[in-house]
Amino acid sequence: MSGWLAVAGLGPGDAALITPEVRETLAEASDLLGYGPYVARVAARPGLAIHPSDNREELARARHGLALAAAGARAVLVCSGDPGVFAMAAAVCEAIETGPPEWAALDLRILPGITAMLAASARAGAPLGHDFCAINLSDNLKPWPLLARRLALAAEADFAIALYNPRSRARPDTLDRAFDLLRGAVGGARPVLFARALYSAEERLEIVALAEARGAMADMRTLVLIGSSRTRLVPRPRGALLYTPRSAA
């Protein structure tokens, strides 16, 4: 039987949010690859070889999965959220582009999942109800000046902004630098949603004004969403709704 590689998104955390397509593909897999905590979200079973790896080994992990598929394995490379949003699908495409010619002929399946900004938006209301953008706040693969320019342009364009990978031990000040930049561009009135550990027992949602937002309020399990000038907070007994109207002034 010919091998294949599937790159699968496991969604934001709750097993109920894994798509039926991903579940069926995992049931067929001979090999499972991914960052250790994501691999741990998939139940072990007889006949499934498990290959966990470190968070910063994306390209090596992609090459490993492609090599397994080339050898006839039914390999699934898992990640959180959606594999095409700041995740493993791009690393697999890069590995194919720069790898042996036979990898280009492999059966490659990229299976979508629910990414963090969509999960956070659903929990809060509809803050992505109008135009928005997503920015990866990690400067591991891009320099801070480029990141700062993109933040400034997003603020100028009046997008709602979803910030992925906002803060880590290696980057304790990046989110505060981003908040300072945005406050200088748009003031401090815009709402900021901190959505941590969505759809898990540790879930926490907090909404503050940009003037009050601090980097210490987030970690790598947090999605930070900054509203546009039109994003509103609507009080209600069951909890406020954060939403951006569908129309622009």
Long-range contacts (C-beta under 8 A, 24 or more apart in sequence): 1-72, 1-74, 2-72, 2-107, 3-68, 3-69, 3-70, 3-71, 3-72, 3-73, 3-74, 3-75, 3-106, 3-107, 4-69, 4-74, 4-75, 4-106, 4-107, 4-108, 4-109, 5-65, 5-66, 5-68, 5-69, 5-75, 5-76, 5-77, 5-92, 5-106, 5-107, 5-108, 5-109, 6-75, 6-76, 6-77, 6-108, 6-109, 6-110, 6-111, 7-65, 7-76, 7-77, 7-79, 7-83, 7-88, 7-89, 7-92, 7-108, 7-109, 7-110, 7-111, 8-76, 8-77, 8-78, 8-79, 8-83, 8-111, 8-113, 9-78, 9-79, 9-80, 9-81, 9-82, 9-83, 9-84, 9-87, 9-111, 9-112, 9-113, 9-114, 9-115, 10-38, 10-41, 10-42, 10-78, 10-79, 10-80, 10-81, 10-113, 11-80, 11-81, 11-113, 11-114, 11-119, 11-199, 12-80, 12-81, 12-114, 12-115, 12-116, 12-119, 12-198, 12-199, 13-80, 13-197, 13-198, 13-199, 13-200, 14-199, 14-200, 15-41, 16-199, 17-113, 17-114, 17-119, 17-199, 18-113, 19-111, 19-112, 19-113, 21-111, 22-111, 22-113, 25-76, 25-109, 25-111, 26-76, 26-78, 28-74, 29-74, 29-75, 29-76, 30-73, 30-74, 30-75, 31-65, 31-68, 31-73, 31-74, 31-75, 31-76, 32-75, 32-76, 32-78, 33-61, 33-64, 33-65, 33-68, 33-75, 33-76, 33-77, 33-78, 34-61, 34-77, 34-78, 34-79, 34-88, 35-61, 35-79, 38-78, 38-79, 38-80, 39-78, 41-78, 42-78, 56-140, 58-88, 58-91, 59-91, 59-94, 59-95, 61-88, 61-91, 62-88, 62-91, 62-92, 62-94, 62-95, 63-95, 63-99, 65-92, 66-92, 66-95, 66-96, 66-99, 66-103, 66-106, 69-106, 69-107, 69-108, 70-100, 70-102, 70-103, 70-106, 80-113, 80-116, 81-113, 81-114, 81-115, 81-116, 81-119, 82-112, 82-113, 82-114, 82-115, 83-110, 83-111, 83-112, 83-113, 84-110, 84-112, 85-115, 85-117, 85-134, 85-164, 86-134, 86-136, 86-164, 86-165, 116-162, 116-164, 116-195, 116-198, 116-223, 117-162, 117-164, 117-223, 117-225, 119-195, 119-198, 119-199, 119-223, 120-162, 120-193, 120-195, 120-198, 120-205, 120-223, 120-225, 121-225, 123-195, 123-198, 123-203, 123-205, 124-193, 124-195, 124-205, 124-207, 124-225, 124-241, 124-242, 125-234, 125-240, 125-241, 125-242, 125-243, 126-241, 126-242, 126-243, 126-244, 127-160, 127-191, 127-193, 127-225, 127-227, 127-231, 127-242, 127-243, 127-244, 128-160, 128-162, 128-225, 128-244, 129-243, 129-244, 129-245, 129-246, 130-160, 130-228, 130-230, 130-244, 130-245, 130-246, 130-247, 130-248, 131-157, 131-158, 131-159, 131-160, 131-228, 131-248, 132-159, 132-160, 132-161, 132-162, 132-228, 132-244, 133-157, 133-159, 133-160, 133-161, 133-162, 134-161, 134-162, 134-163, 134-164, 135-161, 135-162, 135-163, 135-164, 136-164, 136-165, 137-163, 137-164, 137-165, 137-166, 137-167, 137-171, 137-174, 137-175, 137-178, 137-224, 138-164, 138-165, 138-168, 138-171, 138-174, 139-171, 139-174, 144-174, 144-177, 147-178, 148-177, 148-178, 148-181, 151-178, 151-181, 151-182, 152-181, 152-185, 155-181, 155-182, 155-185, 155-186, 156-185, 158-228, 158-229, 158-230, 159-228, 160-225, 160-226, 160-227, 160-228, 160-231, 160-244, 161-225, 161-226, 162-223, 162-224, 162-225, 163-223, 163-224, 163-225, 163-226, 164-223, 165-220, 166-215, 166-218, 166-219, 166-220, 166-222, 166-223, 166-224, 167-215, 167-218, 167-219, 167-220, 167-222, 168-219, 168-220, 172-215, 173-215, 174-215, 175-215, 175-218, 175-224, 176-214, 176-215, 179-210, 179-213, 179-214, 179-215, 182-210, 182-226, 183-210, 183-211, 186-210, 186-229, 187-211, 188-212, 190-226, 190-227, 190-228, 190-229, 190-231, 191-226, 191-227, 191-231, 191-233, 191-242, 192-224, 192-225, 192-226, 192-227, 193-223, 193-224, 193-225, 193-226, 193-227, 193-242, 194-218, 194-222, 194-224, 195-222, 195-223, 195-224, 195-225, 196-221, 196-222, 196-223, 197-221, 197-222, 198-223, 207-233, 207-240, 207-242
